[in-house]
Amino acid sequence: MSRNPHSGTLVAKNLAQLVQDGHLLSNAGIAQAQIQPASIDLTLSAEVVRMPGSILPLRGERVADLVAGLALERLNCERPLCLVRDAVYLVRLREYSRLPEHLEMYTNSKSSTGRIDLATRVVCDGNPRYDRIPAGYEGDLWIELVPRSFDCVIQQGDSVNQAIIFHDRQVLSQAELRERHQHSPLLFNAEGAPTAAAESILDGRVVMRAHLEGESIGWVARPSHKPVVIRHIASHHPEDYFSPLPRPRSGYCFLEKDRFYILATDERVRVPLDLACEMVPYDPAAGEFRAHYAGFFDPGWGTKQAGARAVLEVRPHADDLVLRHGQPICAMAYERLTEACDLPYGVAGNNYADQDGPRLSKHFSPSSSV
């Protein structure tokens, strides 16, 4: 059975057309810079409320009505506003949608947002699911923000998350992944050779392992009185927020429950121009930790060389975790685009196109890599 040629995830020119046709709108207008190879950046409005906790609307409920009944404090980020650690905030996004009946939207944190441990989830009217906007949805979009490791300063217009839009999302199966990997490798080992499909493609996912070799293997968040200012790029000093994580002499890396770590994969991943992918936890049975906040990898990632390492944002939730070099830690789910992307990742000066290890977010000075 052949697939619908119009199914899959929209690429940049499709997204631009969607904006032009009035299906995705903004009170401030949508700038060309918001459109990425296969996703679109969403931006904060000035309307902020502090909530007693996370909540989802039921069928027929409006988020604005939940806010009216539950808000602890109404705030405004027209000027810089500091969000305090572990508090729950809802911010109305400037963008709102009039999606066609055949198109759905799925949202996720931007990579820079995940790397500062700022958790994001989008909610919309009448939909009891986070980050998933149903086909044909017309209405406002809200984003839940929870700073975990650091206070964060936000301001109207900041972008902390992104959305993909798709028709009949086409996630590649186990057989399709193995066939693609055989003809056009998706994953490479540390020496630059394609990995063996039998070891790296499992349960319809491309599995990656932890990299714990080298003088320093990553970063661990430290207590800080200084907030991260979202719109201040390359201006924060790493040592005010993170400590380098040395290679464990014993070979066992001890990760403490509820602490935040930035690590990297041992393998290097590649995303062809006709695919996009999302990083997902490897397996809940392998340890209850959030492996990666920023899930989307645009087409073109790692295509200039034999792949590029992915950065992991790791937070053990239920228990302490002992990690070893080469231990499976995360996986990639690949999906088809409506067509090959003509704006590959890295062409427009993306922040992490040349990363080769556990780099901190763009908010930190350029020396913040290990």
C-alpha positions in Angstrom: 0.0 0.0 0.0 1.6 3.3 -1.1 1.5 6.3 1.3 -0.2 9.6 0.6 2.5 11.8 -1.0 1.2 14.8 1.0 1.5 13.0 4.4 4.3 13.6 6.8 5.8 16.5 8.6 5.9 20.0 7.0 9.1 21.6 5.9 10.1 25.3 6.0 8.4 26.3 2.8 5.2 24.5 3.8 5.2 26.3 7.1 5.7 29.6 5.4 2.7 28.9 3.2 0.7 27.9 6.3 1.5 31.3 7.9 0.7 33.2 4.6 -2.7 31.4 4.4 -3.6 32.5 7.9 -3.6 29.0 9.6 -0.9 30.0 12.1 -1.1 33.6 13.3 0.5 35.9 15.9 -0.5 39.1 17.5 3.0 40.4 16.7 3.3 38.8 13.2 5.4 35.8 12.5 8.9 36.6 11.5 10.8 34.7 8.8 13.5 33.8 11.4 10.9 31.8 13.4 10.6 29.3 10.6 13.2 26.5 10.9 14.0 23.6 8.5 11.0 21.5 9.7 9.6 23.4 12.7 8.5 26.8 13.8 9.6 28.8 16.9 6.8 30.0 19.2 7.0 33.2 21.2 5.8 34.4 24.6 3.2 37.1 25.0 3.2 39.5 28.0 0.5 37.6 29.9 1.9 35.4 32.7 0.1 33.7 35.6 1.6 31.7 38.5 -0.4 28.5 39.1 -0.7 26.2 42.1 0.4 23.3 39.9 0.1 21.7 36.5 -3.4 21.3 35.2 -4.9 20.2 31.9 -8.3 21.3 30.6 -11.1 18.8 30.1 -13.2 18.5 27.0 -15.0 21.8 26.4 -12.9 23.8 29.0 -11.0 26.9 28.1 -7.5 27.4 29.5 -8.4 31.0 30.2 -11.3 29.8 32.5 -8.9 27.6 34.4 -6.5 30.5 34.8 -9.4 32.7 36.1 -10.3 30.2 38.8 -6.8 29.0 39.9 -4.3 31.7 39.3 -2.2 32.5 42.4 -0.7 35.7 40.8 -1.1 37.6 37.6 2.1 38.8 36.2 3.4 40.6 33.1 6.6 40.1 31.1 6.4 43.1 28.9 9.5 44.0 30.8 12.0 41.3 32.1 10.3 39.0 34.7 12.0 36.5 36.9 10.5 33.1 37.2 11.5 31.3 40.4 12.7 27.7 40.6 10.0 25.0 40.9 7.1 27.4 40.6 4.6 26.6 37.8 3.7 29.4 35.4 1.3 29.6 32.4 2.2 32.1 29.7 -0.1 32.8 26.7 1.8 32.4 23.5 1.6 35.2 20.9 0.9 32.6 18.2 -2.6 31.1 17.9 -3.9 28.6 15.3 -6.7 28.0 12.8 -5.4 24.7 11.7 -7.0 23.0 8.7 -8.9 19.8 9.5 -6.1 17.6 8.2 -3.2 19.2 10.1 -2.0 18.5 13.7 0.7 20.2 15.7 3.2 18.8 18.2 5.4 21.0 20.4 8.6 20.5 22.3 11.3 22.6 24.1 14.1 24.2 22.1 17.5 22.7 22.6 18.7 25.8 24.5 15.7 25.7 26.8 16.4 22.1 27.7 20.0 22.8 28.5 19.1 25.3 31.2 16.6 22.8 32.7 13.5 24.9 32.0 10.6 22.5 31.5 8.0 23.5 28.9 4.6 22.0 28.0 1.9 23.5 25.7 -1.8 23.4 26.6 -4.8 24.4 24.5 -8.5 24.7 25.0 -10.6 21.5 25.4 -7.6 19.2 25.0 -6.5 17.1 28.0 -3.0 16.4 26.5 0.3 18.3 26.8 2.1 19.4 23.7 -0.4 17.9 21.2 -2.7 20.3 19.4 -5.4 18.4 17.5 -6.2 18.6 13.8 -8.4 21.6 13.0 -7.8 23.4 16.3 -8.8 27.0 16.4 -7.8 29.1 19.4 -5.2 30.2 21.8 -2.0 28.4 22.8 -0.5 28.5 26.3 2.8 27.3 27.6 3.6 25.9 31.0 7.0 26.9 32.3 8.7 25.3 35.3 12.3 26.4 36.0 14.1 23.5 37.7 17.7 24.3 38.3 17.9 28.1 38.0 15.6 31.1 38.2 14.9 32.3 34.7 14.2 35.8 33.4 11.8 35.9 30.5 10.4 38.8 28.4 7.7 39.1 25.8 8.9 37.9 22.5 11.3 35.2 23.9 11.1 31.8 22.2 11.6 28.8 24.4 9.8 26.1 22.4 8.9 25.0 18.9 6.3 23.2 16.9 6.1 20.7 14.1 3.0 20.5 12.0 2.0 17.3 10.1 -0.6 15.3 8.3 -0.7 11.6 9.2 2.7 11.6 10.9 5.0 9.0 9.3 7.3 7.5 11.9 9.7 5.0 10.3 9.2 1.4 11.3 11.9 -1.0 12.4 12.2 -2.5 8.9 12.3 1.0 7.3 15.0 2.2 9.6 17.2 -0.8 8.9 16.8 -0.5 5.2 17.6 3.3 5.3 20.6 2.7 7.6 21.9 0.1 5.2 21.9 2.4 2.2 22.4 5.8 3.9 23.7 5.4 7.5 21.9 7.2 10.3 24.3 6.5 13.1 28.1 6.3 13.3 30.5 5.1 16.0 33.2 7.2 17.6 35.6 6.2 14.8 33.3 7.4 12.1 32.1 4.0 10.9 28.4 3.2 10.5 27.1 1.2 13.5 25.7 -2.3 13.1 22.0 -2.2 12.6 21.4 -5.2 14.8 23.0 -3.4 17.8 21.7 0.1 17.2 18.2 -0.2 15.7 15.8 -1.7 18.2 12.0 -1.5 18.5 11.7 1.0 15.8 14.2 3.4 17.3 17.9 4.2 16.7 19.5 3.6 20.1 22.4 5.7 21.4 24.8 5.1 24.3 26.4 7.4 26.9 29.8 8.9 26.3 31.9 8.9 29.5 35.4 9.1 28.2 37.8 12.0 28.0 39.1 14.3 30.7 35.7 15.8 31.3 32.4 14.1 30.3 29.8 16.8 30.9 28.3 19.2 33.4 26.3 19.1 36.6 24.1 22.1 37.7 25.1 23.8 40.9 23.1 26.0 43.2 23.2 29.6 41.9 21.7 32.9 43.1 22.0 34.2 39.5 19.1 33.8 37.1 19.5 32.8 33.5 18.3 35.6 31.3 16.7 34.0 28.2 17.5 36.7 25.7 21.1 37.3 26.9 23.2 35.1 24.6 26.8 34.1 25.3 26.9 36.3 28.3 26.6 33.9 31.3 29.7 32.5 33.0 29.5 28.7 33.2 31.1 28.4 36.6 28.2 30.4 38.1 25.7 27.7 37.2 27.6 24.4 36.4 30.5 22.4 37.5 32.5 20.2 35.0 31.9 16.5 35.4 35.2 14.6 35.4 35.6 11.2 34.0 34.9 8.7 36.8 38.2 6.8 37.6 36.2 3.7 38.5 34.2 3.7 35.3 31.0 4.2 37.2 29.4 7.7 37.0 27.1 8.3 39.9 24.2 10.6 39.1 22.2 11.8 42.0 18.4 11.9 42.1 16.9 15.2 41.1 20.2 16.8 40.0 20.6 18.0 36.5 23.4 16.8 34.2 24.5 17.6 30.6 26.1 14.6 28.8 26.7 13.5 25.3 26.1 10.4 23.2 29.0 8.2 22.2 27.6 7.8 18.7 27.1 10.5 16.1 23.7 10.8 14.5 22.8 11.9 11.0 19.4 13.3 9.8 18.9 13.1 6.0 17.2 16.0 4.3 13.9 14.0 3.8 13.6 13.0 7.4 13.4 14.7 10.8 13.7 12.9 14.2 12.8 13.3 17.8 14.9 12.1 20.7 13.0 9.9 23.2 13.9 8.0 26.4 15.5 4.7 25.6 13.3 2.6 27.8 11.6 3.4 31.1 12.9 0.1 32.5 16.4 1.3 32.0 16.0 4.0 34.6 13.4 6.7 35.4 15.1 9.8 34.2 14.2 12.5 31.7 16.8 11.9 29.0 16.2 14.9 26.8 13.9 17.9 27.0 14.6 19.2 23.5 13.3 16.5 21.2 13.4 17.8 17.6 16.4 17.3 15.3 16.0 19.1 12.0 16.9 17.7 8.6 20.5 18.2 7.8 21.8 17.5 11.3 25.2 15.9 11.0 25.1 15.6 7.2 28.3 17.7 6.7 30.3 15.0 8.4 29.9 11.4 9.7 27.1 12.5 12.0 27.2 14.8 15.1 26.9 13.9 18.8 23.6 14.6 20.5 23.6 16.4 23.9 21.6 14.8 26.7 19.8 16.6 29.5 19.6 13.9 32.2 17.7 14.1 35.5 17.2 11.0 37.6 13.7 11.1 39.1 13.0 8.1 41.3 16.4 6.9 42.3 20.1 7.6 42.1 21.6 6.3 38.8 24.9 4.6 38.1 25.9 5.1 34.5 28.8 3.5 32.5 30.4 4.3 29.2 28.5 2.7 26.4 25.3 2.2 28.3 22.2 2.7 26.2 20.6 6.0 27.3 18.4 7.4 24.6 16.9 6.8 21.2 15.9 8.5 18.0 12.5 8.1 16.3 12.7 9.2 12.6 9.8 10.5 10.6 9.2 11.4 7.0 8.9 15.0 5.7 6.4 16.0 3.1 9.4 16.5 0.8 13.2 16.9 1.1 14.0 20.1 3.0 15.8 22.8 1.0 16.8 24.7 4.3 19.0 22.1 6.1 20.1 22.6 9.7 23.3 24.6 9.9 22.9 26.7 6.8 21.3 29.6 8.7 24.0 29.7 11.4 22.3 27.4 14.0 23.9 27.4 17.4 24.8 23.7 17.7 25.6 22.7 14.1 29.3 22.0 15.0 28.9 20.6 18.5 31.0 17.5 19.3 30.3 17.0 22.9 28.3 18.2 25.9 28.0 21.9 25.1 26.1 24.2 27.4 23.3 26.3 25.9 23.8 29.4 23.8 23.3 31.6 26.9 26.8 30.8 28.1 30.1 32.1 27.0 31.7 30.3 24.0 34.3 28.6 26.3 31.5 26.5 27.8 32.3 23.2 26.2 34.2 20.2 27.4 
